[in-house]
């Protein structure tokens, strides 16, 4: 009888231990899947912002170049409309970067990449426009590098 009770208790303890291990393993899989999804969302946010900033940098170059080279007002207006469209495309990914990425270095680099591109509209001449474009490119690259370090960790 004692051996039967010990066998039942052993079986129950084994079932409990097995259940706890399975629960822990399932929890670990869920946590890992959630972390993988979050990392994918962070990567998409940075990638989308990089594309939007690049598109807007090109548009800012074109509209500012058109103004500085005295192109027809209709052309300047057309290019300005395009720059407004590309600027609005920055908003959503910039917000996603701020919401999804806690790292202050990445957030600061993203903000500076956006602002450096916006500043291109203030160029006084073609030489300054090119210098501002180079600065915007450098800040864009710095944003990508900061995000790469953060996402690799």
C-alpha positions in Angstrom: 0.0 0.0 0.0 2.8 2.4 0.9 4.5 1.7 -2.4 1.2 2.4 -4.2 0.9 5.8 -2.5 4.5 6.6 -3.3 4.0 5.6 -6.9 0.9 7.9 -7.2 2.6 10.8 -5.5 5.6 10.3 -7.8 3.3 10.2 -10.9 1.5 13.4 -9.7 4.8 15.2 -9.0 6.1 14.1 -12.4 3.0 15.4 -14.1 3.2 18.7 -12.3 6.9 19.1 -13.1 6.3 18.2 -16.8 3.3 20.7 -17.0 5.4 23.5 -15.4 8.3 22.8 -17.9 5.9 22.8 -20.8 4.3 26.1 -19.6 7.7 27.7 -19.2 8.8 26.5 -22.7 5.6 27.9 -24.3 6.0 31.2 -22.5 9.6 31.4 -23.7 8.4 30.8 -27.3 5.8 33.5 -27.0 8.3 36.0 -25.6 10.8 35.2 -28.3 8.1 35.6 -31.0 7.0 38.9 -29.5 10.6 40.1 -29.4 11.1 39.1 -33.0 8.0 40.9 -34.1 9.0 44.0 -32.3 12.4 44.0 -33.8 10.9 43.5 -37.3 8.6 46.5 -36.6 11.5 48.6 -35.5 13.5 47.7 -38.6 10.5 48.5 -40.8 10.1 51.9 -39.1 13.8 52.9 -39.5 13.8 51.6 -43.1 10.6 53.5 -44.0 12.0 56.7 -42.4 15.2 56.3 -44.3 13.4 56.0 -47.6 11.1 58.9 -46.8 14.0 61.2 -45.8 15.9 60.2 -49.0 12.8 61.0 -51.1 12.3 64.3 -49.4 16.0 65.2 -49.7 15.8 64.7 -53.4 12.7 66.8 -53.6 14.2 69.5 -51.5 17.3 69.5 -53.8 15.1 69.8 -56.9 12.8 72.6 -55.6 15.7 74.7 -54.1 17.8 74.2 -57.2 14.9 75.3 -59.4 14.4 78.5 -57.2 18.1 79.3 -57.2 18.5 78.8 -61.0 15.5 81.0 -61.8 13.5 78.2 -63.4 9.9 79.1 -64.4 7.5 79.6 -61.5 5.3 76.8 -62.8 8.2 74.4 -62.5 9.1 75.7 -59.0 5.4 75.3 -57.9 5.3 71.7 -59.4 8.5 70.8 -57.5 7.3 72.5 -54.3 4.1 70.5 -54.4 6.2 67.3 -54.8 8.3 68.4 -51.8 5.2 68.9 -49.7 4.1 65.4 -50.6 7.4 63.8 -49.7 7.6 65.8 -46.5 4.2 64.4 -45.4 5.5 60.9 -46.1 8.1 61.4 -43.3 5.5 61.8 -40.5 4.3 58.3 -40.1 7.7 56.5 -40.0 9.1 59.3 -37.8 6.3 58.7 -35.3 6.8 54.9 -35.5 10.6 55.3 -34.8 9.8 57.5 -31.7 7.2 55.0 -30.5 9.0 51.8 -31.1 12.6 52.6 -30.4 13.6 53.5 -26.8 17.3 54.2 -27.6 17.9 58.0 -27.3 20.8 57.8 -29.8 18.7 56.4 -32.5 15.9 58.8 -31.8 18.2 61.8 -31.8 19.9 60.6 -35.0 16.5 60.2 -36.7 15.4 63.7 -35.7 18.7 65.2 -36.9 18.4 63.4 -40.3 14.9 64.8 -40.8 15.9 68.3 -39.7 19.0 68.4 -41.8 16.9 67.6 -44.8 14.3 70.2 -43.9 17.1 72.8 -43.6 18.0 72.4 -47.3 15.2 74.8 -48.2 17.2 77.7 -46.6 20.1 77.4 -49.0 21.2 80.8 -50.3 23.1 79.6 -53.3 24.0 76.3 -55.1 27.2 75.8 -53.2 25.4 76.1 -49.9 22.7 73.8 -51.2 25.3 71.2 -52.0 26.9 71.5 -48.6 23.5 71.1 -46.9 22.8 68.1 -49.1 26.1 66.5 -48.0 25.2 67.2 -44.4 21.8 65.7 -44.9 23.4 62.6 -46.4 25.8 62.3 -43.5 23.0 62.6 -40.9 21.0 60.0 -42.8 24.0 57.6 -42.7 24.5 58.4 -39.0 20.8 57.5 -38.4 21.2 54.1 -40.2 24.4 53.3 -38.2 22.8 54.2 -34.9 19.8 52.0 -35.7 22.0 49.2 -36.9 24.0 49.2 -33.6 20.7 49.3 -31.6 19.0 46.5 -33.6 22.1 44.3 -33.5 22.2 44.3 -29.7 
